[in-house]
Amino acid sequence: MLQKQQITFKLNQTGYHAAYWEAGTGQPIVFLHGFMGRSECWQALVSHLQPHYRCICLDQLGFGDSSKPMIRYDIAKLVEFVRAFVKELAISSFVLVGHSLGGWVAAAYALAYPEDVKALILAAPAGIRDDSFCGRYDHLRPLLWQTPLIDWVLELLRPLAALTKQQDSLNQIRWIRRELNNQPAPRSFLLDRLRPEDAIDTVEKEIYQLKLPTLVITGEQDETIPLWHSQTYTSEIADAKLVVIPNADHALPQRYAVEMAEIMLPFLRRS
């Protein structure tokens, strides 16, 4: 069974704890999960990398078992949490890997602290302004309402879901509500970050400044982060390489660990 560790530190005079797990030895690689995720998503991929590398998988601020302060979340706060974490572990010159939201944070971290990052691997990275996202998740907003009425309605729907063979969909909705209620970071992003004018910390205007080995991986069938987002990272970062996994969806670490490992290992050996 996966054993997580916790460390505590002060950040802007506030105490936080960071939950993480690690495996392997050698060159350190820090992994940042995606939206509504947690560090366990990297288990399958790490099993392929740990014979060669020290893999450190972090629950980001507001997610998993790390601190969940009731604040307005933004990318800068997530970056500073990662910075305090790696300083507490006394690791430097590490490879930074991020998936989806984690890719956005990883790119922003490399911009803020380029001396820390030896190489960058971005898996279906978010962080490129895209006004088409606005309204896409409005249907999830009722799941954020802090009232037992929502749970009562979802419970009433169970017989109908069974009759129509929609149990999996209903269970997914119930899981999303539970996770949104338990994780303030996703709540904050859904409530505060969906208007075009809120896209103030996307990185497409700054990533041209990155001068480090960069690998971008995306899925051919990704319906969450459009391909052009990954193409933007690749075109703006000098000498970045883009690899598209055929028939893959957005869940790259969870479902395509073998393919990711085959792509990443040659890149890591060269970096």
N, C-alpha and C positions, 0 to 999 in steps of 0.2 A: 504494500500500500504506500502511496506517495506520502512522504513526510515533509511538511512545510516547516520553515523556520521563520522567526520574526526578529526584526531589529527595530530599535527605537532611536529617534533623533529629533533635534529641534530644527524647525524651519520657520523663519520669520517669527521667532519667539513662541512658536506653538509646537507642542509635542505631537509627533506622529509615530505610527508603527507601520512597517512595511513587511508584508508576507511574501515569501518567495521559496523556491526550491531549486536545488542545483544538482548536477550530475556531471561526472567526468573531470578530467584535469587537462591543463595546457592553456592555450590561448583563450582568454575569456570571451564569451559571447553573451550579450544581454538580450533577452527576448521580451517584447512588449505585445500583449494581446490586443484584440479588437474590442469594439463596442459591445457592451453587455457580456464581455468575456471574462476569463480569468486565466491564470498561468497554467492551469492543467491542460489547456488546449494544445500545448507544445509537447506533450509526453511522447507521442508517436514519432515526431520529428527528432526529438532529442535522443531517442534510442539509437538513431542512425549516426548521430554526431558525437555522442559522448565518448566513444573510444579515442577520439582525436582532440576534443575541445572541452573546456570547462563551460558548461551551459548553465546560465543563471536566468531563471524565469520568474518575473515579478508580477504580482497583482498590482495594477496601477492604482493611483489614488482614487478612492471612491468605488473601487471594484473588489470583488473577491473577499479576502480576509484582511486586506490592508485598511488603514484608517478611512472612515467615511464621514468627513466633516460636512455639516450642512452649509455649504457655500455655493456661490455661483461659479461653476466650473468653467475653466478655459484652458487652452493648450499650454499657456505659460505656466499655470499652476501644475499641470501634469509634468511638464519638463523639469521644473524645479524639484518636484518630488523624486523623479528619476536621478537628478543630479545629487541630491542629498543621500539617496540610497547608494549610489556607486561610490561616493566619497566615504560613507560609513563602512563599506566593504573594502575600501582602499584599493580599488581596481582602476586602472587607467589603460589607455590604448587598447580599447576593446572593440569588437565588432558589435554593431547594434542592429538588431532585427526587429521589425515591426509589421504587424498585420492590421490592415484596415485603419481604424483609429490609431492603433499602435504605430503604423507606418507614418501617419501624420505627426505623431509625437516624436518619433525617431528622427524624421527630417528636421523638425523644429529644434530638437536637441542638437543635432549636428551643426545647425546654423548658429546656435548660441554657444556651443562648446566644441568647436572643431578640433581642438587639441586633444580631446578625449577619445574621439572616434577614429578607429583605424580603417574601418570599412562599413558600408551601409547596405543592408538588404531589406528591401521594401516589398511586402507581399500584398498585392491589391490595395495599395495605400490610398487612404482618404487624404484630405487636406488641400484639394484643388477646388477653388470656388466653382460651384455648379448650381445655378438658380433653379434648375429642374428638380432639385431635391425639395424645394419649398412646397409644402402641402403633401408630400409623399407619405409622411407618417402621421398626418393629422388624425387618421382613424385610430391611432393608438392612444390619443389623448384621454379618452374616457377611462382607460386602464390606469391612469395616474390619479384619478379622483379618489380622495381619501374618505370613502364611504363604504359601509358594508353592503349597500344596495348593489354595487357591482358584483360582489362575490355571491350575493343571493341570486342575481340574474344568471350568472354563469353556472351556478348549481342547478337552477331550474332547467337550463338548456341541456343537461346531461342526458335525460331520456331521449330528447329529440336528436341529439348527436349520435346516440347509439342506434336509433332507428334509421338515420340517414347515413350511417357509417362515417361520421365526421368526428369520431372520438379523438383522433390524432390532432385535428385542427383545434378542437376545443381545449385539449390538453396543452397545446402550444400557447394558446391565448392565456390560459391560467398560469403557465410558466412565465410568460412575459410579464404579466401583472405582478407576480410574486417577485421576480427579479427587479422590476422597476421600483417596487416598494422597498426592496432591501438595498438597492444600490443608488445612492443619490446622484452619482455622476451621470448615468443615463437619463435620470429624471431631469436633471438640469439641462442637458443637451437637448432633450425633446421639448422642454418648455421654453428655453431661452435662445435657441440657436437655429431656428428654422426659417427666419426671414432673410431675404437677401442682404439687408443692411446689417445683419448680425455677423456676416462672414468677414470679420475684421482681422482674423489671425490665420487665414489660410496662407499657404507658403509659396504659391506659384510665382509670386513676384520676387522672391528671394533665393529660390533654390539654385539659380544660376551661379550663386556664390560658392556652392559646394565644390570642393576640389579633392575629392577622395574616391576610392574605388566604390562604385555603386552598382548593385544588381537589383533589377525590378522584376518581380514575378507576378503574373496574373493568370486568371482562368479564362479560357475562351468563352465559356457560358456564364460568366459573372454578371448577374442582373442587379447587384447591389452597388458596386463601384464600376462605372463604365470604363471600357478599355482606354478611352482617350485620356483619362486621368493618369494612368500608368505611362501612356505615351508622352504626356506633358512632363512628367518627372524625367523620363529618359532623354527627351530632347533638350531640356533645360540644364541638366547636370552633365558636365563635360565627361565624355567617354563612358557614360552609363550604358548598361546593357539591359535590354528587355527580353524576357523569355515568356512566351504564352504557353500554358499547359493545355493541350487539346481536351475539349469536352469537360473541363473542370469548372466548378462553380466558385462561389465566394469562400467557401469553407476550406481554404487551402491547407492550413495546418492539421485540421481534423481528418480530412478525407484524402489528402494527396501528399502525405508525408514522404512516401517513397519517391515520388516524382520531385518534390522539393529538395530532398536530400541529394538526389542525383544531379540537380542543377547547382546546388549550393556548394557541394564539396570541392569541385574544381575551382570555383571562384575563391573559396576560402584558402585553398592551397596557394593561389597566386597572390593573395592580398597580404 
